[in-house]
Amino acid sequence: MRKKIVAGNWKMNTTPAEGVELLKGIAAQMSEVPQGVTMVVAPPFTHLSMVAEAAKGTGIHVSAQNCAAEAKGAYTGEVSAQMIASLGVEYVILGHSERRQYYGETSETLNKKMVQAYANNLIPIYCVGEKLEEREAGKHFDVVRSQVEEVVFNLTPEQFAKLVIAYEPVWAIGTGKTATSDQAQEIHAFIRGVLAEKFGAAAQDTVIQYGGSANPGNAAELFSKPDVDGGLIGGASLKAGDFIAVAQGFKA
Ligand code: 13P
């Protein structure tokens, strides 16, 4: 059985105090999370340390939203994978469409970030997904294939075994426009097929999350699909009750 992972990407939201409160709110409702669902939160760097500390003993795992492409040195404003890992943080989101779009992240940068993440035992949550015009032009399979081949295909089988993938269609992020469960299933199965071309049967164990306007109202339908193994949740992860309710989509 594949793992199920529901992760909250807080993006550039919450002050440190609000972040710790949000973590505590989620922790207070962890008994309502269906068995076998791993819960992850990804706060901003400023309170990664405080949230990681507050998460100890709650069963909630912590992720960074990004890491530097280099190990250390004169890179003003950057945060290294080693710094992140030293806080007890287990995951790092890499290649989010907002970072590709606003900060120019390319496959070349992401390959370097992957190296840093694995060197420090962080589990990457690698994001892929097409823009609206790419879907409308019928290019979504090609776009996602390239994003997978150019980065994931460079991993060793041992590294690949730990990888989490998040399919996030750019047109569904923060727009209230969710992919239908059939659209999600179609492309998740496609991604798994591409992974299998390189890694064989191991692709059956890869967690592929869906992200993009997932919320308590649509999570059960999305998670009912065989290749949708969880969610990467933005807006709906900023309220403890909503985040828990999304995870409960796995009960239905
Ligand atoms: P929303 O859930 O706010 O659409 O964001 C999705 C996302 O980008 C998670 O990484």
Residues whose N, C-alpha, C, O or C-beta is under 5 A from the ligand:
A	BS01	13P	N9 A172 I173 G174 T175 G211 G212 S213 A214 L232 I233 G234 G235 A236
